[in-house]
């Protein structure tokens, strides 16, 4: 069975995606300072690569590491939501 955060945490993660991620990736996640996070843009990216990008950030870019704020399981959950 796939990991599902508690409902309250799911809402926190969705808010983080909309506001924190959206501040660079665009409020509709179509891209901005950061690239698009829409499913078609992520299609050829391995899920583990996306999880590691969330957790570790990307050196030399504006993408910060989020591992102080999010667990690996939560990052997997977010990636799965982004890919739908």
Secondary structure by P-SEA (a helix, b strand, c coil): ccccccaaaaaaaaaaaaccccccccccccccccccccccccccccaaaaaaaaaccccccccccccccccaaaaaaaaaaaac
